[in-house]
Amino acid sequence: MKYFTAVIHREEDMYVVECPEVGTVSQGKTIEEAMRNIKEATELYLEEFPMKENGKPIMNVFEVA
């Protein structure tokens, strides 16, 4: 089992969620629906394009003026 990051944004009447490690994006009317959808989208993507084992990604925060 692999764990990935989900970044969720509220946009008008939808929640948009992205998985930065894989590059998948999905949406839902609720956070729960968006999470179900991103999980499904990521699973389907990884079936076609498996990730190479390169270790864990490095995440950082940066400031934009």
Secondary structure per residue as TSV (DSSP state, phi and psi in degrees):
chain	resnum	aa	ss	phi	psi
A	1	M	-	360.0	134.1
A	2	K	-	-112.5	149.7
A	3	Y	-	-114.8	138.5
A	4	F	-	-129.2	163.1
A	5	T	-	-87.1	139.7
A	6	A	-	-118.4	121.7
A	7	V	E	-106.2	120.2
A	8	I	E	-112.8	131.7
A	9	H	E	-123.1	139.8
A	10	R	E	-89.9	126.0
A	11	E	E	-132.8	107.7
A	12	E	T	51.8	-111.8
A	13	D	T	-104.5	18.0
A	14	M	E	-132.0	158.4
A	15	Y	E	-107.5	126.5
A	16	V	E	-104.5	131.7
A	17	V	E	-128.1	138.0
A	18	E	E	-129.4	151.2
A	19	C	E	-111.9	100.2
A	20	P	T	-65.6	-28.3
A	21	E	T	-67.3	-32.2
A	22	V	T	-106.3	-34.1
A	23	G	T	97.7	9.8
A	24	T	E	-83.2	150.8
A	25	V	E	-137.7	142.4
A	26	S	E	-150.7	-174.3
A	27	Q	E	-153.7	169.6
A	28	G	E	-167.8	161.9
A	29	K	S	-74.1	-23.7
A	30	T	S	-127.2	164.7
A	31	I	H	-61.5	-40.6
A	32	E	H	-61.6	-44.2
A	33	E	H	-65.1	-42.6
A	34	A	H	-60.8	-40.4
A	35	M	H	-67.1	-40.5
A	36	R	H	-61.2	-42.9
A	37	N	H	-67.8	-40.3
A	38	I	H	-69.4	-35.1
A	39	K	H	-62.4	-47.3
A	40	E	H	-63.1	-45.8
A	41	A	H	-61.2	-41.4
A	42	T	H	-69.3	-41.8
A	43	E	H	-60.4	-45.1
A	44	L	H	-64.5	-41.9
A	45	Y	H	-61.2	-46.4
A	46	L	H	-69.2	-23.2
A	47	E	H	-64.2	-38.9
A	48	E	H	-84.8	-35.7
A	49	F	S	-130.8	77.3
A	50	P	-	-60.7	145.5
A	51	M	-	-80.8	143.9
A	52	K	-	-80.3	149.3
A	53	E	-	-82.8	89.7
A	54	N	-	-110.1	17.1
A	55	G	-	87.3	-179.2
A	56	K	-	-79.3	143.4
A	57	P	-	-69.6	154.8
A	58	I	-	-97.3	123.2
A	59	M	-	-109.4	142.6
A	60	N	-	-146.2	167.4
A	61	V	-	-117.2	140.6
A	62	F	-	-137.2	158.5
A	63	E	-	-105.4	140.9
A	64	V	-	-119.4	127.4
A	65	A	-	-76.2	360.0
